Amino acid sequence: MNSEYDLIVVGGGMVGASLARALTGCGLRIAVIEATPSQGDQQPSYDDRAIALAYGTRTILQGIGVWDALSAEAEPIRQIHVSDRGHFGFTRLDHKDHAIDALGYVATGHELGKALFAGLEQLPHVTLYCPAKLTAFSLDAARARVELECQGEALSISARLLVAADGARSMVREQLGIEVREWAYGQTAVISNLIPGTEPQGVAFERFTDAGPMAMLPLTEGRYGLVWTISDEDVEHITALTDKQFINQVQERFGYRLGRFRRAGVRSVYPLKLLQAKEHIRPRVALIGNAAHAVHPITGQGFNLGIRDVAVLADVLAEANRAQADIGSLAVLEKYANWRKRDQQAVAMMTDGLVRLFTNPLLPVGVLRNLGMLALDMTPPLKRFVTRQFMGLNGRLPRLSRGLPLD
């Protein structure tokens, strides 16, 4: 097995696997280190959560060759309905206003992970170390050197670039001493899949309630994926409910726009926080996905933000490799960091701001936010800008986001 590569990707979850696939045909030799032996239910990012895929994300997935395998399991979002429970404000976003088939899509993490990981080890430019654990790494002027344990064997490999795609508790980031800005919201996301009483019509709902924002995302097989944000103090109560009691709680807060919910799937809970690494690059190192940032799920931007990291980094690395530049040099990696800065900051500010706005109990704030939703609904230019932000189409777009190949 080769011990020298052009880049080593630590983490074979959705973002790490996406980068390995994105660089197909670019002439770069890639090692992927993944700790989990099975890319099924055991892989944290490959579970049954409903994952919102922005329109721009679909374009990237097409460019890296996985959309055809995923499309049958991805339910289109044709409309988005945003409302504030018990108040007058609402906003509607519609795909027809943008002359496209859908604003986005929804798939489960399991199906998305299966499409991304299937056959990854067969790609000629990829060597997969799985199950494998990163035990140590060091950096010098020319290479990153990585020590790992793979199936009981100690191995040493090296590359010009080390990419950390190892999640919010990134070992790479922590070992480098990169500081983070971190804010715990005191909230937890409750995840489940529900069977509604009416046939889904491609409408996604974001409903703000007194118990936290509640997203309903259309899935295949007539299901809806629930992402319900509750306070940490309510977690024990919600998880202890029977399925019938849980459905009644959801029904009370969501209402009957989807009829009466008939069945609920397994419930999972995820504590929520805002995390921003203060540095996204070092010489020989780049951070992507949750290793660089984690945001509140209020607008479903998490994976979309991460895969835009992938598209930009792949663009920068492919261009540098064509020019025979050193892909791990600070001069090259600064292009990635500078390109991604505005989008990452905009999404963090938007999600954090919405959380604070819609959890503020003051009456004047409630009136203002509802007037704001109505103003957005009646102002086409503003609505178009907001919609394109959700679709991942604002700002400078990399080649994969424009449907163009890297090579």
C-alpha positions, -999 to +999 in steps of 0.1 A: +000+000+000+013+034-010+026+056+019+030+089+000+001+109-013-008+144-025-034+149+002-047+130+032-084+135+042-091+128+079-128+118+081-148+098+055-182+112+064-203+132+039-179+161+036-147+141+035-161+116+010-174+145-012-139+160-014-123+127-024-149+123-052-147+159-063-110+156-071-115+126-094-096+131-126-074+159-112-042+138-110-040+139-072-034+108-051-057+109-020-058+089+012-090+089+032-089+079+069-122+068+084-127+054+119-160+037+115-159+002+099-194+003+084-208+033+065-243+024+076-260+032+109-227+033+128-214+063+109-227+094+128-233+115+096-249+086+078-280+082+100-317+086+092-318+124+097-335+144+070-308+164+052-318+195+033-299+198+000-299+233-015-303+236-053-266+246-055-257+214-036-275+193-062-254+209-089-222+200-069-234+164-063-240+161-101-205+174-107-189+148-084-209+120-099-233+109-072-266+127-080-278+099-103-274+073-075-292+096-050-319+113-071-345+085-066-342+090-029-342+128-029-376+145-025-379+179-042-387+210-023-409+231-045-422+256-019-411+267+015-436+281+040-423+301+069-446+311+098-447+321+134-472+300+154-500+322+169-490+353+149-498+369+116-465+368+099-456+344+071-434+341+040-437+318+010-409+308-014-418+291-046-396+274-073-418+289-100-404+324-092-370+312-102-378+291-133-363+259-118-377+225-110-371+228-072-356+251-046-338+221-031-342+185-021-344+163+010-327+130+015-318+110+046-282+110+058-282+073+053-291+075+016-268+105+010-239+087+028-245+055+008-243+074-025-211+092-015-193+063+000-203+034-023-173+024-044-151+052-030-123+027-024-125+016-061-116+050-074-081+048-088-069+080-071-082+070-037-068+048-010-092+042+018-079+034+053-110+020+072-115+013+100-085+034+109-077+058+137-054+088+135-029+085+163-005+114+156+006+138+129+034+162+124+041+190+099+073+202+083+081+226+055+073+201+027+048+175+040+023+164+066+032+131+082+004+110+097+006+080+121-025+058+121-037+024+133-056+005+106-071-029+114-046-034+142-015-024+122+005+008+128+011+027+096+029+059+086+018+079+056+025+114+043+012+140+019+016+176+008-017+185+023-037+173+053-074+180+052-094+179+084-130+167+078-133+151+112-162+170+126-170+195+153-147+178+177-118+176+152-087+160+165-066+177+138-079+212+148-074+205+185-039+191+181-029+222+162-042+244+190-066+263+167-090+282+188-128+283+182-156+307+190-182+285+205-217+293+218-240+267+233-276+276+226-290+257+255-311+239+228-314+204+214-326+192+181-352+164+182-351+144+150-377+120+137-396+110+106-434+113+105-462+100+084-486+129+077-523+126+071-521+142+037-500+135+006-468+156+005-469+182-022-432+192-021-437+219+005-412+223+033-423+241+065-403+262+089-426+270+118-415+291+148-432+280+181-430+288+218-411+256+222-385+264+195-384+263+156-399+233+139-389+222+104-409+197+084-390+185+053-407+163+027-392+129+022-398+100-001-425+074+006-449+100+019-428+109+050-418+141+065-385+147+084-390+166+116-362+188+131-376+203+163-355+226+184-364+225+221-347+238+252-323+215+270-345+214+300-373+198+279-352+170+264-359+144+292-396+151+290-398+148+252-377+117+249-398+100+276-430+105+257-448+076+240-451+078+203-487+088+206-479+115+231-450+128+210-472+130+179-498+150+199-471+174+211-458+179+175-494+183+163-503+209+188-473+231+178-472+225+141-510+225+134-529+206+107-514+218+075-503+182+068-534+167+084-532+145+114-498+127+118-503+090+119-469+076+129-435+087+142-402+070+137-372+067+160-364+099+179-328+112+181-315+142+199-285+165+191-273+193+213-269+226+193-241+251+193-225+276+171-188+269+164-164+288+143-127+280+140-106+311+142-082+297+116-093+275+087-058+269+073-022+264+084+007+256+061+000+220+050-035+219+067-070+229+056-102+226+077-136+218+060-171+211+071-179+209+108-142+209+117-143+246+105-178+256+115-210+242+129-243+262+127-278+260+141-301+238+119-327+265+117-325+269+079-309+235+071-276+250+060-251+226+077-243+201+050-248+227+023-222+250+039-198+221+042-201+209+006-195+245-006-162+242+013-155+211-007-163+227-041-141+257-034-112+237-020-114+213-049-114+242-074-083+258-057-064+225-055-072+215-091-060+249-104-028+248-083-020+213-094-025+223-131+000+251-125+024+227-108+021+248-076+025+233-041-011+224-030-001+225+007+015+260+006+000+289+025-002+309-008-025+282-023-046+276+009-052+313+015-072+314-018-095+288-003-098+305+031-104+340+016-130+326-009-150+309+018-149+336+045-179+357+033-203+327+028-194+311+061-198+343+080-231+352+063-246+318+071-234+319+107-248+354+112-281+345+095-287+313+115-276+328+148-297+359+142-328+340+134-325+319+165-322+349+187-350+368+169-375+340+171-367+330+207-372+366+220-404+367+240-409+405+240-441+416+223-425+445+203-399+421+189-426+396+179-446+423+161-415+435+142-404+400+132-439+392+118-440+425+099-406+416+086-418+383+073-448+400+056-425+426+041-402+398+027-432+380+012-443+412-006-408+424-018-398+403-048-361+416-050-355+409-014-372+376-015-351+366-045-319+375-027-329+355+004-340+325-017-308+325-036-289+325-003-308+295+009-301+278-025-264+285-022-263+306-054-251+340-040-216+353-043-187+340-063-193+304-073-167+277-078-168+256-110-187+227-095-214+250-083-218+263-119-220+228-134-185+229-148-158+202-145-126+208-126-103+192-152 
